Amino acid sequence: MRTLIVATALVVASASAALAQDAEKGKQVFNMCLPCHSIGPGAENKIGPDLNGIDGRHSGTAAGYEYSDANKKSGIVWTEANFKKYINDPQAMVPGTKMIFAGIKNQQEVNDLWAYVSQFDADGNIKKK
């Protein structure tokens, strides 16, 4: 029985490690987003809104960006869970969004992307830990 418990703990630990978030890898994943979004110092709206300060921001509220009614009325607050669900299939989560993107299906890439985008404050600076 003790062996089974230890083995189970090792499997859980290795699965958790495999899904750990890596902001540096997320920066590479963000290259998929760059055609439409920017982030960091000096970020501006492009085809999509800048993503500075996304963690905790309400959908449809980035200054100077013309959102779809669907996004403005979605009531979404960008938390880790909401972002991960949205980035998997934006059209499914917000029918009528202007965001035409097939989504990111690889969970590790999604985790890494969240680690990257969530580290920026509203001014595009990396948050102090």
Residue pairs with C-beta under 8 A, 6 or more apart in sequence:
18 108
19 107
19 108
19 111
20 111
21 111
21 112
21 114
21 115
22 111
22 112
22 115
23 112
23 115
23 116
23 119
24 116
25 108
25 109
25 112
25 115
25 116
26 111
26 112
26 113
26 114
26 115
26 116
26 117
27 116
28 112
29 104
29 109
29 112
29 113
29 116
30 39
30 113
30 116
30 117
32 104
33 48
33 51
33 113
35 46
35 47
36 46
36 47
36 48
36 99
36 101
37 46
37 47
37 48
37 49
37 50
37 51
38 44
38 45
38 46
38 50
38 51
39 50
39 51
39 52
39 117
39 120
39 124
40 52
40 120
40 124
41 123
41 124
41 125
42 124
43 50
43 51
43 52
43 124
44 50
45 62
45 64
45 65
48 65
48 98
48 99
49 62
49 65
49 67
50 62
50 65
50 124
51 117
51 120
52 120
52 121
52 122
52 123
52 124
53 120
53 121
53 122
53 123
54 78
54 83
54 117
54 118
54 120
55 78
55 79
55 80
55 117
55 118
56 77
56 78
56 79
57 77
57 78
57 122
58 75
58 76
58 77
58 78
59 67
59 71
59 72
59 74
59 75
59 76
59 77
59 78
59 94
60 67
60 71
60 72
60 73
60 74
67 98
68 96
68 97
68 98
69 96
70 94
70 95
70 96
70 97
71 94
71 97
71 98
71 99
74 94
76 82
76 86
76 93
76 94
80 114
80 118
82 93
83 114
83 117
83 118
84 110
84 111
84 114
85 93
86 93
86 94
87 103
87 104
87 110
87 113
88 103
88 104
88 105
88 110
89 103
90 97
90 99
90 101
90 103
91 97
91 99
91 100
104 110
104 113
119 126
119 127
120 126
120 127
121 127
